[in-house]
């Protein structure tokens, strides 16, 4: 068989028939064999509808899981059941257009992984409201910042992608939550990725399944994937040391105010300096411990560079909080955006400048096409 289309479903009774009809319409007469494989975790009557579709359409198969749940694990189950040489993963909620399937198949003839992207020229994430756009952007930036292999991918959190079966043939996939593409990109075997633009459309039927637990599982997934590389471990060590610097800062501030009667502003500056010294020492000792240690006077230069980077990070965070506030948006959201960007800046600048590590390059090639192009 040429193509397996894996669709995880959870209470999608309103959409599975429409999806099947659209897939059938676009692939009829395409010249290759395919199957539409639903992996269902539903608690409603979606399995009954899928059973009828299986009887009506010879290309439709489905399996129902009663003891497991989770989008990513459903996709992994689909991988194990798929018969096709090529595999496409897509959602059942019609936000991923089936009309892109022939294009994905053509691009898989020259790339091992094909990712429809919302974030290259001609793409759009217009199907998300403002809050979900912010959540999606934050998740995407955290993923790309945390894991080196994801940095070259514009839409690494997408649930819509195609690949050669060989990419996952030897991979030990053990995802948490819902971002299976990240698991594939970190653990899969491939040398080429191709991105094509697409428009993420608004959901017509059913309700979004996103919960706060999903966000927590996403962060757990990031941490688990980070264990695969010293580069990722370095970033997380940097973040942990930065977090440990917060109580150091607060303790120093409390001592200076209560036992030495310092002026509040001066005490704040001194406390921040103490925390900065703390962070520099531990980052030098742990995060970048493998780097060659320079002469004593050059260590002072490194500390000055570290202090400059830290000061600019504070300015970046404050600028975003202020920008959100003056535009009538939630300043806490602005602070969060600022923290994410400042963390990226701080780690990258210290890694490349303060400790002088060479930039690491991905071991695969990423190509992109834009709306209207015919590569």
N, C-alpha and C positions, 0 to 999 in steps of 0.2 A: 504493500500500500504506500502511496506517495505522501499523504498528508493526514495528520491527526489534529483535530481542533479540540482542545481541552477547555471545558467551560465549568468552573465550580459554581454550584448553585446553593442558595439558602433562602427558602421562601420566595421564589421567583415565579410563582404560578402565572402572573400577568404577562411575563416576558418570554418564557421559553418557547412558546409556539411562534411568536413573531420573530424571534431570533432564528429559529429553525427555518422558517419560510424565507427570510432574507439570505441566510447562508446558502440554502438550496438554490435560490434564484441567481445568486452571483457566481456559484460554482458549477451549475449545470452547463455541460458542454465545454468545460474548461480544459479537458484533455488529460486529466490525471484523476486518480482515484483518491477518495477522501472518506474520513469518518468524522462525525460530530459526537464527541464523547462528553457526556455530562457526568460530573461527580457531585452527587447531591447529598446535602446534610439537612434537608428541610424538615420542618415540623408541621407544615401545612399539607395540602394535597398536591404539591408539586410532583412527588413521585408518581401519582396516578396519571397526571398529564404527560409526564415523560414516558410512561409505559405506553400510552396511546400514540405518542409521537414515534416511539420505537417500532410500533406495529405498522405505522403509516409510511415511515420513511426508512428505507433499507440502510441508509448511511448513519442513522441515529443509534447510539448505544448509551446506556446509562447504568450507573451503579449507585446504590443508596447506602450511605454509612449511618448506622444508628448509634455507634459507640464512640465516634470521633467527630470533632468539629474543627473548623479553621480553614481559611481560604488557602493558605500556603500548603498545608498538609494535604488538602484536597487535590491541589495541582500535582504534588509529588505522587499521590495515588494515581492520578491520571497518567503521569509519565510511565508508571509501571505497567499500565494497561494499554497504552497507546501502541498501535501497530505501524504507524507511518514512519517513513524515513525522515520526514520533516514534521515539526510540531509547532503549532501556534496556540498560545494561551490567551484567552480573552474573557471578559466578564459577561454575565448574563443580562445585565441591566440596560443594554442597548447604548451605553455611553461609548463603547468601542465599536466603530462602524464596520460591519462585516464586509462592506464594499471594498475595503482595503486588502482583503485576503489575496486576490490575484497579484496585486503589487508586491505583497510580502513574499509570495512564492517566487516571483521573478527575481527579487533581490537576494533570496536565499541561494540562488544559483551562483552567486559570487561572494557572499559573506556568510559566515557561520552563525551569526546572531543578527537579527533585524529587529529594531525597536522603533515603532511609531512614536514620535515625540511631540509633545505639546509645546516645546520650548525652543524650536528652531524656526527659521523663516517659513511662514505659511501654516504653522501650527498654532493652536489656541487651547487654553484651558477654560474657555467661556462657560462650560457646563457646571462650574463650581461657583458657589456664592463667595462673598468677600472673606468670611471667616474660614471656610474650608480652603480657600486659596492661601491664606496665611498659614494654616496648619500644614498644607501640602508643601509650601515653600520652605517652612522651617524643617520639616522632615527630610526634604530633599537636600537642603544645605547641610544638615547634621550628617546625613549619610555620606555625602561627597567629601565633607571635611574629615570625617572619621576614617574613611577607608580609601586608600590610595587608588585601588582599581576602579572606583566609581567616579573619580574626578573628571575623567574624560567623557563621561556619559551625561547628556543633557537631561534625560528623564529616567534616572536610575530607579525611581520608585513606581514606574509604570506597571500596570497589570496586563498590558497588551504587548506581546512580543512573539517572535518566531525564532526557531533555532534548528540546527541539524541535530539529529538524535545523538550523534557522536559527542556533542558538547557535554552531555550529562551522563554518558554511558558509564564512566568510572567515578562520577562525583558522588560523595556521601552527603546527600542533602538532608538536612535536619532543621528546617526553618521554624521560627516562632512567629505566630501572628499572620500577617497578610502580605508582606513584601517578598514574594518568592523570586522576583527578578534579581534582587540584590544577592540572594543566595547563589543563584546560577552564575552571576557575573564574578563572584568571589571564588567559587569552587569549581566552576566549569572549565573545560579545556577548549580553548578557541584562540584564534589569531586575528580575527577580523570581526568588527561590529559595524553595521550600517544603520543610520537613522534616517527616517522619512517623516515628513510633517503630517499631523492629522489634527482634527478639531474634536476635542472632548465635549460631547453634547450633553445637554441637561437631561436628567432622568425623567422619563415620562410616567412610569408606573412603579409601585412598590416604594419602600422606604430605604434610606441609607442604613447600612449595617455598622457604621463606624461608632466605636465607643471609646471611652477613656482607657479601658483596659487594652484596646488595640494600640493606643499610643504608648502605653507602658511596655507592651510586648515588643513594639517596634524598637524601643531603646534597648531592651534586653537582647534583641536580635543583633543590633549594632555592636554591642559589647561582645557577644559571642563570635561574630564574624571578625572582629578586630584581633582576636587571638591568633589569627592565621598569619600575621605579619608583624615583624619588629617595628615597621613604620607606624602601623596603627596602634601598637602597644605604647609607642613613644607619645603619641597624641593623647591617649587616655591618661598616661602618667602625668603629662603636663596639666591636664584638666583637674586631676585629683589633687595635685600640689596646689593649683590655684584655689580649689575649694578649701583645702586645709589652711590656706592663708587668710581666709575670712575670719575664723575664730581667733587667729593670732592677732589680726588687726583689731578686733573688738576687745580682746583681753588687754592689749597695749593701751587702747583708748581708755578703758575703764581704770586701769592703774594710774595713768597720767592725770585723769580728772579727779579721782578720789583720793590719791595718796600724794600727788605732787601739785595739785591745784593749778594745772596748766590752763591757759585760755583754750576754749573749745576748738577754735579754728586751728591754733597751733598744735594742740594735742592730736587733732585729726590728721594733720600733715605728718607728724612724727609717727603716729600709729601706722599710717599707710607706708611710710618708709621702712618701718620694722618688718611689716608684712612683705614688702618688696625684697628686703634682704633675705628673709626666710625663703621666699619662693626662688630667688636666684640660687641660693645655696643648694636647695634640694633638687632643682632642675639640673644644676651643674653636676651634682653627685649621682643622680639617678637617671633623669630623662635623657641627658646627653653624656652619660658616663663613659661611653665608648669613644668619644671624640678626644683627640690629642689635647692635653692640657698645656696651654701656653705659659710663658714666663709670668712671674708675679705681677709685673706692671701691666701686662696685657690682660690679666684677669680683671684689673680695675677698668680697663677699657671695655671689656665684655659687660661688666656690671653697669657702666654708664649707658651702653647700648640697650641692655635689658630695661633699664629705668626709662629710657626714651620710648621704647616700644610700649611699655606698660602705661606711660602717661598718654600716649596717643590712643591706646585702647580705651582708656577712661573717657577721653574726648569723643571717640566714635560712639560709645554707648550713650553719653549725655546728649550728643547731637541728634540721635535718633529719637530718644525720649522727648526732647524739646520739639522736634519736627512734628511728631505725632500730636503733641499737645496743642501747638499753634494751629494745626489743621483740624482740630476738633475730634481727633481720634483718641483711642485709649492710650495714654502714655505708658502704661504697663506693657502693652503689646509692643510699643516702640522700644522700650527698654529691652525686651526679649530679643527683638530683631537686632538691636545694637550689640547685645551680649554675644549672639551667634556670630555676627560679622567681626566683632572685636576679638573673639577667641580665634577665629580663622586668621585674622591679621597677625595677632600676637604670636601664635604658634609658627606660622609660616615665616614671619620676619625673624624670629629668634632662631629658627632652624637654619635658615639660609644665611642670615647676617651675623647674629650674635655668636652662634657656634659654628657657622660656616660649613654646614653639610651640603654636598652637591644635590641638586634636584633629581629625584627619582622619576624614571619614565615608565609608562605602562608597557607591558610585553605584548601588546596587540595594537592593531591599527583601527582607528575610528574614521569612517567616512560619512558624509552627510549629503543629502540632496534637499532642494528647496522647492516650494510650490512652482509648478510649471516646468521643472526640469525633467528631462527624460534621459537618465544616464544609460 
